[in-house]
Each structure stands twice: as C-alpha cells, then as structure tokens.
C-alpha cells in the first residue's frame, strides 16, 4: 500500500506532497515543521533556518534568520521546547544544546525542525 501525505504550508504558499513506499510507510520521517508551531515538551533537531528578510532594525540590517544562525540554530543541533508564557504562548523558551533562549513565535517561525517521534 502506498500512502501520499498532502499538506499546505501557509508561510510559503506551497502544497507539499510526500509519497511513501510500502516498506517505509511506518518509518518515513515527516517533513520539517516550523518551531513556532510546537508546544512545551517537543524535541528534535534543527533542519534549516529560512531567510524571512525581516530586519532587526540595527545598523547592519541583520535579518532574524542571520541572528538565529549566529546564536547556534544550525542544522543538526538538538532542541527542546521548555516552556511557553501563558496566556498565548509567546514568547517560548527553547533549549538549544546547553543554552536556553526566549524566542518570539515570529522569530521561531524562521526555524524549521525535525521533531522526535513525529
């Protein structure tokens, strides 16, 4: 039996289709998701940081994605969502390696991650 998963990524405005062969149906990894969509307790690894072109307002016009890369949000780095501020869940506390960061959901939206057990 072959399974096709279809999802719409509203950030990119694209439809993603993933086809799995019969043998890999239960072990096929899910596509990366935005860190901003995760809740407390989620863990996995950073897959990518997308360039969102939002500047931080400094002289160098650094982008959010550039700053996240400089902080250590690089592919392969382990993460865990530690906490969310109530109400609304913004900002969120994320442990990256041995360091704890507070990120706004808007900033976390630039980080694509692979989630454990997902």
N, C-alpha and C positions, 0 to 999 in steps of 0.2 A: 504494500500500500504506500503510495506517495502522498505526502502532505504538503500543501502550499500555505504559507502564512502571509497575510497581507496586512500592512499597517500604513497609516498615513502620518507622516512627520509634518506637523503644522508649522514648525520653525523653518524648515527648508521648502515646504510646499511640494513635497515629493511623496509618491507612493512606493513603499518598499515591498518586494515580493521575494520570499525565501522558499525555495523548493528543497525538500529533504528526501534523500533516497531511503528506501525501505530499511536498510541496515543501520542508518544513522538517525532514525526518527526519534529515539528517546535520548540520544546523547548529543544532538546537534546544538551548538551554542546559540543563544539568542543574540540578535544584533545589539550593538551598544545602545544605551539609553542615556538621556541627559541626567546628570547628577541632581539637577533641580527637581526631578520627578520622584526622587527617592525619599523614604521616611526613615525614622530612627531605627537603627539595627541593621540597615542594609550595608553590605560589604562586598568588596570585589577588587577590581583593578582598573586603573585609568586606561582608556583605549585611545583617546585623542582629545585635543583641545582645538575647537573650531574657532576661526577668526571671525568674531562678531562685529568688528570695526567700530565698537563703542570706545571712545576715548575717555580717559580718566580726568582730563582737564589739566594735566601738567604741561610744562614747557615742551617736553619731548613728544607730547601727544601719544603717550603709550596706550596701547589697547589693553582691554581687560584680559584678552587671551595671552598677550605677551607677559603681563604681570603674573598670571596664573602659572605659565611655564617657568618663569623665573623663581616662583615660590616652590616649585617642585612637582606640579601637576603634570608629570610626564608619563608617556605610555609605559605600562608595566608596573607602575607604583601602586602599592596596596592602599586602600582607603576603607573607612568605616564612618557611617553617619552616626554621630554620638548623641546629638540632641537637636531639638527644634524648639524655638521660642514660641510660647503659647500666648495669645491665640495667633493663628495664621501661619505658623511655622517659618517665619522669616525674621532674623537670619537663621541659618542652620550651622551646627558645629560639626566639622568633618575632621577626623584624624587621618593624616596622610603620613605614613611611616610612623615616626615617633613624635610628630608635631600636630598640634590642634589648631585649626583655623575656623574662624567665623566667616561664613560667606553669605551674601545676599542671594536669594533664589535667582535673581537676574544674572549675577556673576556665575553661579553654579550651572546655569543654563549653557555656558560655553564648554563645559567639561562633559565629554562622552565617556561612559564607563561600561564595563562588563561586570554584571552582578553575579555573585556566587549563588548557586542553587536556583538560578532563574533561567 
